[in-house]
Amino acid sequence: MNDTPARLLRLLSLLQTPREWPGSELATRLGVTDRTVRRDIDRLRDLGYPVEATLGVAGGYRLAAGAALPPLLLDDEEAVAIAVGLRAAAGQAVAGIEEASVRALAKLEQVLPQKLRRRVRVIGAATTTFGGDGPVADPEVLATLAATVTNRERVRFTYRDAAGTETRRNIEPNGLATAHRRWYLVGFDMDREAWRSFRIDRVEKPQPTGARFTPRELPAVDAAAYVMGDRTDWGTPPYRVDITIHAPAYRISGRLGETPGALDASQDRSCRLREERDDDPEWLATRLISLNIPFEVRDSPELEARLRAAADRIARAVSNSTGKSE
């Protein structure tokens, strides 16, 4: 093997197997002399790889733990396993790991061959993981958006709001953040000339444009602070809800976009929804009506206003229909 870079990669791949490698065995596998192996080991050390050598009959070379993580070489099976694991971790609300998982997933999927990407998607589609109630962000969408944040690259996507209305967005992405088991993208909306945050479970078909940009000053410490400051793309402030619904919690859970723990299931025949929400109260009003289950609003002026407006529209529609029939 006369190609030095290729030989170094092959040597590094062998050393990443957790065992002692006698110099003679490495030389045989690489098709070179023992002296060439020693020179290549020195080259790897110069590159920052902590290769240790032990003397004796049972001695040899091995890759030790260093002060920093060096680049790793993965075979196909290892790459698929890590990608699947990162996708699962990205969907969990484990403090400190979900955002790192998305960054790592974005880097890995950027270099995965197409055949391995297909395998990862197939395994992901066939696998379910236990998690909290509520919407789930697509790991591929997360990885794509994370790459545009890192690359400072504008991205276009379709955004579907709580009422189901779809709009096309052209965004300068600033960062990703998690809040209440939901993923958000924070960015500057080029068409609306304003900062916005987007729930990523409502983002579809993100397409990096290739256009680079100089980051603008975010009106918050970071993306997480922006999201938690309740600056969302609804254009409405957060609001409190306190509702009693006359049905068991298992019939309601997940149907109102509630956060985990917001639905009180202590009563057998009714449940109570209490939380602060960042969506559109119009959407919640529509969802409550569509349940076709009796409910009472204990405290939520915003929701009450939307329900009264809906009741007026229904009353007018019924009245007009009655008048025509007569």
C-alpha positions in Angstrom: 0.0 0.0 0.0 2.1 2.9 -1.4 -0.6 5.6 -1.0 0.4 7.2 2.4 -2.9 9.0 3.2 -4.9 5.8 2.4 -2.5 3.7 4.4 -2.8 6.1 7.4 -6.6 5.9 7.3 -6.4 2.1 7.1 -3.9 2.0 10.1 -6.2 4.4 12.1 -9.2 2.2 11.4 -7.3 -0.9 12.7 -6.1 0.9 15.8 -9.6 2.0 16.7 -10.4 -1.6 17.4 -9.9 -2.0 21.2 -6.9 -4.4 21.2 -3.1 -4.5 21.1 -1.7 -4.6 17.6 1.8 -6.1 17.2 3.8 -4.1 14.7 4.4 -7.2 12.6 0.7 -7.9 12.2 0.0 -4.3 11.2 2.8 -4.5 8.7 1.3 -7.7 7.2 -2.2 -6.2 7.0 -1.0 -3.0 5.4 1.5 -4.7 3.1 4.5 -2.6 4.3 7.6 -3.1 6.5 7.8 -2.8 10.2 9.8 0.4 9.7 7.0 2.0 7.7 4.5 1.1 10.4 6.7 2.9 13.0 6.9 6.0 10.7 3.1 5.9 10.2 2.5 5.6 13.9 4.7 8.8 14.4 2.6 10.6 11.8 -0.6 9.7 13.6 0.9 11.0 16.8 1.8 14.3 15.1 -1.8 14.6 14.1 -2.9 14.3 17.7 -3.8 10.6 17.9 -2.6 9.2 21.3 -1.0 5.9 20.0 0.6 4.0 22.8 3.3 1.4 22.4 4.1 -1.4 24.8 7.2 -3.6 24.8 7.4 -7.4 25.1 6.1 -10.5 23.4 2.5 -9.5 24.1 3.1 -5.8 23.4 2.2 -3.7 20.4 0.3 -0.5 19.5 -3.1 0.7 20.7 -5.1 3.9 20.5 -5.5 5.4 24.0 -7.9 8.0 25.3 -6.6 11.5 24.8 -7.4 15.0 26.0 -9.7 15.6 23.1 -11.8 13.4 20.8 -10.0 12.7 17.5 -11.8 12.1 14.3 -13.3 8.6 14.2 -13.5 6.1 11.3 -16.8 4.2 11.3 -17.8 1.2 9.2 -21.3 1.1 7.6 -22.9 -0.8 10.4 -21.4 1.5 13.1 -22.5 4.7 11.2 -26.1 3.4 10.8 -26.2 2.4 14.5 -25.0 5.9 15.7 -27.3 7.8 13.3 -30.3 5.8 14.6 -29.3 6.3 18.2 -28.8 10.1 17.6 -32.3 10.3 16.0 -33.8 8.7 19.1 -31.9 10.9 21.5 -32.9 14.0 19.5 -36.5 13.3 20.2 -36.1 13.0 24.0 -36.1 15.9 26.5 -32.9 14.9 28.3 -31.3 18.1 29.6 -28.1 18.9 27.7 -28.2 15.9 25.3 -30.9 16.6 22.8 -29.3 19.7 21.2 -25.9 18.0 21.1 -27.6 15.0 19.5 -29.0 17.2 16.7 -25.6 18.8 16.1 -23.9 15.4 15.9 -26.7 14.0 13.7 -26.4 17.0 11.3 -22.6 16.3 10.9 -23.1 12.6 10.5 -25.9 12.8 7.9 -23.9 15.3 5.9 -21.3 12.7 5.1 -23.5 9.6 5.1 -23.6 7.8 1.7 -27.1 7.7 0.2 -27.4 4.0 0.7 -26.8 4.4 4.4 -29.2 7.3 4.7 -31.9 5.0 3.3 -31.1 2.4 5.8 -31.3 4.9 8.7 -34.7 6.1 7.4 -36.0 2.6 7.1 -35.0 1.7 10.6 -36.3 4.9 12.0 -39.7 4.4 10.3 -40.0 0.9 11.7 -38.9 1.9 15.3 -41.0 3.6 18.0 -39.7 5.0 21.2 -41.5 5.8 24.4 -41.9 9.5 25.0 -44.2 12.2 26.3 -47.4 13.2 24.8 -47.4 15.9 22.1 -46.0 16.5 18.7 -42.7 15.0 17.5 -40.1 16.7 15.4 -38.8 14.9 12.3 -35.1 14.1 13.0 -34.3 14.7 9.3 -35.9 18.1 9.5 -33.9 18.8 12.7 -30.7 17.7 11.1 -31.2 19.9 8.0 -32.1 23.0 10.0 -29.2 22.4 12.4 -26.8 22.3 9.4 -28.2 25.7 8.1 -27.7 27.2 11.5 -24.1 26.0 11.6 -23.4 27.0 8.0 -25.2 30.4 8.3 -27.2 29.5 5.3 -30.7 30.7 4.4 -33.4 28.1 4.4 -36.9 27.9 2.8 -39.6 25.7 4.2 -43.4 25.3 4.4 -44.8 26.2 7.8 -48.2 24.9 9.0 -49.8 26.9 11.8 -52.2 25.5 14.5 -55.2 26.1 12.3 -53.6 24.1 9.5 -52.8 27.1 7.2 -49.6 26.7 5.2 -47.2 29.4 4.3 -43.8 29.5 2.6 -41.0 31.0 4.7 -37.6 32.3 3.8 -35.5 32.4 7.0 -32.0 33.3 8.2 -31.7 30.7 10.9 -30.2 31.7 14.2 -30.5 28.7 16.4 -32.5 25.7 17.7 -34.0 25.4 21.2 -36.2 23.1 23.2 -39.0 24.1 25.5 -41.8 22.0 27.0 -40.7 18.9 25.0 -41.0 20.8 21.7 -38.3 21.9 19.3 -38.2 25.5 17.9 -36.2 27.2 15.2 -35.4 30.9 15.8 -34.6 33.0 12.8 -35.2 36.2 10.9 -38.1 36.0 8.5 -36.9 37.8 5.3 -40.4 38.3 3.9 -41.9 39.7 7.1 -38.7 41.5 8.1 -39.1 40.3 11.7 -37.7 37.7 14.1 -39.8 34.6 14.5 -39.8 31.2 16.2 -41.2 28.1 14.6 -42.3 24.9 16.1 -40.3 22.3 14.1 -43.0 19.7 14.2 -44.9 22.1 11.9 -42.0 22.7 9.5 -42.1 20.7 6.3 -39.7 20.3 3.4 -36.8 22.5 4.6 -34.5 23.4 1.6 -31.1 25.1 2.2 -30.7 27.8 -0.4 -26.9 27.9 -0.5 -27.1 31.7 0.2 -24.8 32.7 3.1 -25.6 35.6 5.4 -24.1 37.7 8.2 -25.9 37.0 11.4 -28.2 39.7 12.7 -28.3 40.6 16.4 -30.9 38.5 18.1 -33.1 40.4 20.6 -32.3 37.9 23.3 -29.3 36.2 24.9 -29.7 33.1 22.7 -32.4 31.1 20.8 -33.6 29.4 24.0 -34.0 32.7 25.8 -35.9 34.0 22.8 -38.3 31.1 22.9 -38.8 31.2 26.6 -39.4 35.0 26.3 -42.6 34.0 24.5 -41.6 35.6 21.2 -43.4 33.3 18.9 -44.7 33.5 15.3 -48.3 33.7 16.5 -48.1 37.5 17.1 -50.2 36.9 20.2 -48.9 36.9 23.9 -49.0 33.7 25.9 -52.2 32.9 27.8 -53.4 30.7 30.6 -56.0 28.1 30.4 -58.0 26.3 33.1 -60.7 24.0 31.6 -62.8 21.1 33.0 -63.6 18.6 30.4 -66.3 16.0 31.1 -64.5 12.9 29.8 -61.7 10.7 31.2 -58.2 12.0 30.5 -57.3 9.0 28.3 -59.9 10.2 25.8 -58.4 13.7 25.7 -54.7 13.2 26.1 -52.8 14.5 23.1 -55.8 15.9 21.3 -55.4 19.5 22.6 -51.7 19.9 22.0 -51.2 20.0 25.7 -47.7 19.7 27.4 -47.0 16.7 29.5 -48.5 16.9 33.0 -50.9 19.7 32.0 -53.9 17.3 32.0 -55.1 16.4 35.5 -56.5 12.8 35.4 -57.4 12.6 39.1 -61.2 12.3 38.3 -62.6 9.2 36.7 -65.2 10.9 34.6 -63.6 14.2 33.9 -60.2 15.9 33.6 -58.8 19.3 34.0 -56.4 21.2 31.6 -54.3 23.8 33.3 -51.2 25.4 31.6 -49.7 28.4 30.0 -49.8 28.1 26.2 -48.0 29.8 23.4 -50.3 28.8 20.5 -53.3 30.6 19.0 -56.4 30.5 21.4 -58.5 30.3 18.2 -57.0 26.9 17.5 -57.7 25.6 21.0 -61.3 26.8 20.8 -61.8 25.0 17.6 -60.3 21.8 19.0 -62.5 21.9 22.1 -65.6 22.3 20.0 -64.6 19.5 17.7 -64.2 17.1 20.7 -68.0 17.1 21.0 -67.7 16.7 24.7 -69.1 19.0 27.4 -66.5 21.4 29.0 -66.3 24.5 31.1 -63.8 27.3 31.0 -62.8 28.1 34.5 -60.3 30.8 33.7 -59.0 32.1 30.4 -60.3 35.4 29.0 -58.6 34.8 25.6 -60.1 31.4 25.1 -63.6 32.6 26.3 -63.5 35.4 23.7 -62.7 33.0 20.9 -65.5 30.6 22.0 -68.0 33.5 22.2 -67.0 34.6 18.7 -67.4 31.0 17.4 -70.8 30.7 19.1 -71.9 33.9 17.4 -70.8 32.7 14.0 -72.7 29.4 14.6 -75.8 31.2 15.8 -75.8 33.5 12.7 -75.3 30.5 10.4 -78.2 28.6 12.0 -80.4 31.7 11.9 -79.7 32.4 8.2 -80.4 28.7 7.4 -83.7 28.8 9.3 -84.8 32.0 7.5 -84.1 30.5 4.1 -86.0 27.3 4.8 -89.1 29.4 5.8 
